[in-house]
Amino acid sequence: MATVEIRAVKKAYGATPVIHGVDVGIADGEFVVLVGPSGCGKSTLLRMIAGLEDISGGEIRIGDRVINNVPPKDRDIAMVFQNYALYPHMTVAENMGFSLKLHKAPKAEIDARVRAAAEILSLSHLLDRFPRQLSGGQRQRVAMGRAIVRDPQVFLFDEPLSNLDAKLRVQMRAEIKELHQRLRTTTVYVTHDQIEAMTMADKIVVMQDGIVEQIGAPLDLYDKPANQFVAGFIGSPSMNFIEGRVRLDGTPRFETADGIALPVSPPAGVADGQPAVYGVRPEHMQIDPDGVAATVLVTEPTGAEILVVTKIGEHEVNCLFRERLSFSPGETIRIAPQRHLVHLFDAQTGKAL
Amino acid sequence: MFRDKAPWWAYVVIFLTSLGAVAPLAWLFLLSLDPNQGIASGSGVYSLKNYASVLFESMMAQYFINTTVVALFTVFCTLTCATLGAYAASRYRFRGRETIMIVLLLASMTPVIAVLVPLYAMAAKLQLLNTYSILVIVFTAWQLPGTLWLIRSFMNSIPPELEEAALVDGCSRAGAFFRIVLPQLAPGLVAAGLIVFVYVWNEFIIAVSLAAQQDMRLVSVGLYFYLSDFGVEWGKIAAGAIISVIPPAMLFLFLQRQLIHGLSAGAVK
């Protein structure tokens, strides 16, 4: 187990920069999730930690060692790939024992460690099978088994659950988390699924276009997003954004161009009339007789909650209610955001105010 | 899957096509058993005399050895070069990669006749006429482009993550190639190797031009010379032809599974 330090790391393909100087510190035993939309550079960053991509600038340390020019085989890492990358011509046991065999471990030790890992992952009865004879979930487990057999300094996961169906994904998510709690190996996990990030991470790194937008604990990102991108990316369904101006004359409020006023507690330093973006999460909307009038467009009940797509003036606003409410399309309801849970962002920079 | 019963005429078509393919062979076989020297003497007398004569009284055995040696070396050289080239063309991005591949393909479209005279002149100058070496070199060069294309398409169907996983697991780049890529490539190599082997076995023009000396002939050349060496001895030619079909036919038989697996790789997941 070890820390991982990523300092001012850059990556360019020819003249095209894809990662523009990224700093991330990962503590020993921490579970860090790199998350962002596709093309944000998260997989590239992971592959640089693995040694599968050259590092164009900056440095990466594992423990005390700068590993920029260390070949993958000497980095003491294990990686789980999106398509599992199991060796088709080897049995499950051979797949799991391959790296130990390469490191010339005695056969008895390989057997023992493969068996122990198989036990943890409930693969014991499959050790003689070939990958093609396994289901998706079993292959996923073998890929994880191959990683844990080695007891490496760092685990790297590259979107390991994206090929599984929804139910299996939830199950494996819990298994990976449980595995991490048991082994406490430093883990870097890449996903584009913010729910995976929220549920698994000790710390989330949100990336976009090759830069880090925010680093923090899952709930910190949810409660205090640093900018509009993070606010929109974290949380599902995603945050509602409405453009307008902050008004401080009389009761502080947020006013849209079409004259709708929304409650706000403006932070210090915001000027009267300052253009801003109003952000409120669907789950922070509530039915309020004193609220603004909204027209119901669509309702999506899921049983546990109901998502209501409404229109306030020109603005589409999603609301998520835990109560069993029933609305019909076209109906006018009165809703209001919970004032203390409202976010304001700078209209130009998108930074949180 | 498509499992409807085929219409009756499909069977007729298949039967006639098969007949067209098999009939000449059958006729050749009958001819080879006819000790008399007519194309269709119909004497009703059958014996293995022609076979004995071809195998023990002529140089045919030597021709077999020649052909086998040349074919095996050609297969080895072609597969080695093509695999390494295909690996580079599949796994590395470099300027002009596709252009090189296209030029290779174009080169392989040149008719043999067009290069025969220069080839002969070069071989003569290098004093390589009537040697195994010149045949292996020329055949390898000739087969390389097609084989490289074939193997590259196999290589492209092997996910690069397999190698990356091996790199992380502790392999060097070469180690990953030999331990992971090569085993996946095996069916493709078998298919490509068979194609090259059969090519050498059937090749005539280059062989007769560069190695016509009696003890260096390949089977195809040897058969041809029956026309002149003994007059036109149809029975012996037929027996020689039948014998010469056996090795490639056996190879196909034994490697059938890998061949089909190889040629259809990537078609269905």
Contacts between the chains, C-beta under 8 A, distances in Angstrom:
chain1	res1	chain2	res2	distance
A	50	B	164	7.7
A	50	B	168	5.9
A	51	B	167	7.3
A	51	B	168	7.6
A	52	B	164	5.2
A	52	B	167	6.8
A	52	B	168	7.6
A	71	B	167	7.4
A	71	B	172	7.5
A	72	B	164	7.8
A	72	B	167	4.4
A	72	B	168	4.9
A	73	B	167	6.2
A	73	B	168	7.2
A	73	B	169	7.4
A	73	B	170	4.4
A	73	B	171	6.4
A	73	B	172	6.9
A	75	B	168	7.9
A	77	B	168	6.3
A	78	B	168	6.6
A	78	B	169	7.9
A	79	B	164	7.6
A	79	B	165	6.9
A	79	B	168	4.7
A	81	B	161	4.6
A	81	B	164	7.2
A	81	B	165	6.2
A	82	B	161	7.7
A	83	B	159	6.1
A	83	B	161	5.8
A	85	B	159	6.6
A	85	B	161	3.9
A	85	B	162	5.2
A	85	B	164	6.9
A	85	B	165	4.0
A	86	B	165	8.0
A	87	B	162	6.5
A	87	B	165	7.5
A	87	B	166	7.6
A	87	B	180	5.9
A	88	B	162	7.9
A	88	B	184	6.5
A	89	B	183	4.5
A	89	B	184	6.8
A	98	B	166	7.7
A	98	B	169	5.5
A	99	B	169	3.8
A	99	B	170	4.9
A	102	B	169	6.2
A	102	B	170	3.8
A	102	B	171	6.3
A	102	B	175	7.6
A	103	B	170	5.7
A	146	B	165	7.8
A	146	B	169	7.4
A	150	B	169	7.9
A	156	B	168	8.0
